[in-house]
Amino acid sequence: MQIELIATASEDSAYLPRLGLGVLAALTPKTDEVIYTDDLVKPFDIERDLKDVDLVGISVDSKTASRSYAIAQAYRRRGVKVVLGGIHPTALPDEALQFADSVVLSEAEDLWPSVVEDARQGKLARIYRGELPDLSRPGRPFARRDLFRSKKYVPFQVVQTMRGCPYPCEFCSVSTANGTTMRFRPVDDVLGELRGLGKLIMFADDNVMIHRKYSGELFQRMGELGKHWIGQCSLAAVGRIENVKLMAESGCKALFIGFESIDEDTLAFTGKRQNRPARYKDVLEMLHEHGISTWGSFVFGFDTDDSEVFDRTVEFGIQMQLTMALFAMLTPYPGTKLYRRLLAEGRLTDPKWWLGGDHDAGSPYYVPKTMTRERLREGWQRAWQRFYSPSSIWKRWTVRQQSSWIQTLGYLPLNLMQNRLAKHKIGRGSQRFRSAQEFDPTSTMLSALASEAGPVVPTSANADEPRRLRVVGE
């Protein structure tokens, strides 16, 4: 059979390969041809890019749902079987079934061989549901990295060590698809995969230090590999000096940290009690001292937010000399406690907002408690523009003896790129701001900077195995 795996894109999509689809490709029988299509690298033209394949699999999140459904419908009109999977179909399987022949719930890899065989025999089930994969089983296949050839991808190779999150954050959708129980890959398997990759690594885990014993063993053994890595981490983990020191010694150069808010009341209200604003300053100073750059994430629009929260948060980011920051408006994703609460309170302005075309233009999709929707949107825009203004960029730049190449060489290009994003996309609502049809400053700039850290060598642990693979838009 010919099987096309499609990674659909939205305005918020990043130039990162879809690791999950790479794993499904590795699990596909060698006798079948896999075609990998990344909608961001080469936007999918529904009139011209439909192919004569036997099966189509599409990975769907809420912001790509409308795009995914359109492509699925176009293929089904041609008589091609379509399977949808990912976090959005898991949250709303009945909706997804309106646009697909089958839906795979939760994580797909243990179910994928059955899906492929059922498609071959012409007896696809409507829904595939199973237990969450046991990641602790040694020898699970690595993603087929020979699918991810585009030079538009950021030069960090993506690796995942665990799934699941135990924190009960009201607005987060991670547990919808991955569950609340933490599951870890064997450290030996992770190290084996890392040895076959280049110098620059991005851990895709939601929290790289959520389990001190596991992460401790991994990072201690990573030191000899000489990797430079970035990842996402909770404030609770980096609040301990021994954890920060261990990460730095293993090659950590930058962390994405979900502060979410600088207000105690807001964090308590949303269930993010592990964040303690009184300790933010000490934590960030520890990271600076160990050469780890920080990209902070903040969310506006909680019921406890007042109209001053925007300026207060920006001032905090400037004073703490954050390398970068991401500001988001609270979004009611389906399947979350937040969505269910706002729906019950009658505060959703568009209960199916993901079916619209321009997600940015219609947000926020609910009525805030302490301000108007317009005031929330204006404050969000102002935060982006103030934080990435030339004066703020200059005030935040700090270079120390321990600072990595991300902080010394990367700081200005990254912030100037974000200044452009704040001006054109956030402020003016420009669509296709980061379209792959145009020059992409992020990937190109990071590729140039990465040369300072050594070459990227994409390989696959199973590269010697013959596979029938084809990549669209390399």
Secondary structure, DSSP 8 states (H G I E B T S, - for coil): -EEEEEE---TT--S---HHHHHHHHHS-TTSEEEEEETTTS---TTT-----SEEEEE--GGGHHHHHHHHHHHHHTT-EEEEESHHHHH-HHHHHTS-SEEE-S--TTTHHHHHHHHHTT---SEE------TTSTT-----GGG---TTS-SSEEE--EE------TT--HHHHH-SS-EE--HHHHHHHHHTS-SEEEE--S-TTSSHHHHHHHHHHHGGGT-EEEEEE-TTTTTSHHHHHHHHHHTEEEEEEEEE-S-HHHHHHHT-TT--GGGHHHHHHHHHHTT-EEEEEEEE--TT--TTHHHHHHHHHHHTT-SEEEEEE----TTSHHHHHHHHTT-BS-TTGGGSS-HHHH---B--SSS-HHHHHHHHHHHHHHHTSHHHHHHH----TT--HHHHTSHHHHHHHHHHHIIIIITT--TTTT-TTS--HHHHHHHHHHGGG-------TTTTS--EEEEE--
